[in-house]
Amino acid sequence: MNIASRTETRSSEPADAVREQRQRRVVTALNKVLPRAGILFRHEDTAPFECDALTAYRTSPMVVVLPESEAQVAAILKICHEMQVPVVARGAGTGLSGGATPHAMGVVLSLAKFNKMTIDPVSCTAVVQCGVRNLAISEAAAPYGLYYAPDPSSQIACTIGGNVAENSGGVHCLKYGLTLHNVLRVRGFMVDGEAVEFGSKALDAAGLDLLSVVIGSEGMLAVTTEVTVKLIPKPLLARCIMASFRDIESAGAAVASVIAHGIIPAGLEMMDKAMTAAVDAFVHADYDLEAAAILLCESDGTPEEVEEEIARMEAVLNAAGASRIEVSRDEAQRLKFWSGRKNAFPASGGISPDYMCMDSTIPRKRLAEMLRAIQQMEVKYNLRCVNVFHAGDGNLHPLILFDAEDAAEMRRCELFGADILETSVRLGGTVTGEHGVGVEKLNSMCVQFSPAERAQFMGVKHAFDPRELLNPGKVIPTLHRCAEYGKMHVHRGALPFPELPRF
């Protein structure tokens, strides 16, 4: 052991002792409001909570709590507020930006046991607790001919509470909207345990309209426990077009042309050649493996509406240079087409030890330009990238393939991801679409938003949580962090692309 390592060991000992002492005090306080089985603090018990789906970044939580009632949630928050203990609310842990990464000196508030719901077919709504899975809502509503529209690829596992935190979308969000457009009311608790509601079961609510502020706030403003969602009638028919293109420029132009013709498909997705090869090998979706890119364009509604819209989309796609068009013959083939898109992430895991899924948004007309830029980045960083886009609204999901065990590859992957996000800003877009900022995009927030804008974000945070105890260190970068990032990547701290409007 050399001198440096001895010093390092000694300096870490007090920190460990302080953590253990704090842990004992917090556990003792929580024992007064929770049964013993609802409090986890041994490492072997808390290890499953060290990260969300952004597995490259991990932190061991000091304590994990498993409440079963709103009264327990309120009591936990009150204790943590009084003791100034950070709290990170967690659902299923399917988030891709590190939004549920624990705080080393804090409490993880796991809401997995909040899984009750009530369907009201008359008002076409459902009141669901935050731990209810996204897909479970549609399954419960199906006997009434209803369903919940937002359908993230992780819908089999992700929870409605997490969807609210991230403002999740899905492959059908182009026509039916994001979580924000499908939620009427959010019930939960402020940082000090005070009960609060945003929105209303009615069409309007008294007071300030803060529902849109809370949805997408990534657990930084309040803890969600119950959500009232809209349900819509299940379409009588849905059909999907698979359109192939010989080059990505034609595919990108086709996306813009569909929307320009006044057509709003139920879904409009793009996959590049590398991605179609990966997913077809994974689920055998019968994709055109020779195409440079394919589009999945879906129409739903009455049979007459679908027939007309499919014909219009075929005409637009042919005019845009589609080399092959196939329309689903029946429901089984439609689901087969979509099975590939829905399994893009696990398919990518089958061809690489690890992948990092990025999430940014650009103008639709610049999709091909972005794909070409990513191809150049693959050479620059010596890493592969497979691409799947919510093309209809310009939401990108490039998946960078790498090996997390290789520190050099991990670093190149991080730089690759930052390059994608910053290129999105340069093209007139934003650094996030539906996955949130979490910890993954903190540096990129420095690129897109000015110091004054970040101060406004922090002002909203302080209005809800003045002590910064709810999910601290996420979403809003500190001035110091941006200054350091500026020295490394933003040309000595100067804001890049000053000519672009800031969103």
Secondary structure, DSSP 8 states (H G I E B T S, - for coil): --HHHHHHHHHHHHHHHHHHHHHHHHHHHHTTTS-GGGEE-SHHHHGGGS-SS-TTS----SEEE---SHHHHHHHHHHHHHHT--EEEESSS--SSSTT---TTSEEEE-TT---EEEETTTTEEEEETTSBHHHHHHHHGGGTEE-----TTTTT-BHHHHHHHT---TTHHHH--GGGGEEEEEEE-TTS-EEEEE-SSS--SS---HHHHTTSTTSS-EEEEEEEE-EE--SEEEEEEEEESSHHHHHHHHHHHHHTT---SEEEEEEHHHHHHHHHHH-----TT-SEEEEEEEEESHHHHHHHHHHHHHHHHHTT-SEEEE-SSHHHHHHHHHHHHTHHHHHHTTSSEEEE--EE--GGGHHHHHHHHHHHHHHHT-EEEEEEEGGGTEEEEEEEE-TT-HHHHHHHHHHHHHHHHHHHHTT-BS-SSS--TTTTHHHHHHHS-HHHHHHHHHHHHHH-TT--BSTTSSS--HHHHHHHHHHHSTTT--S-TTS---
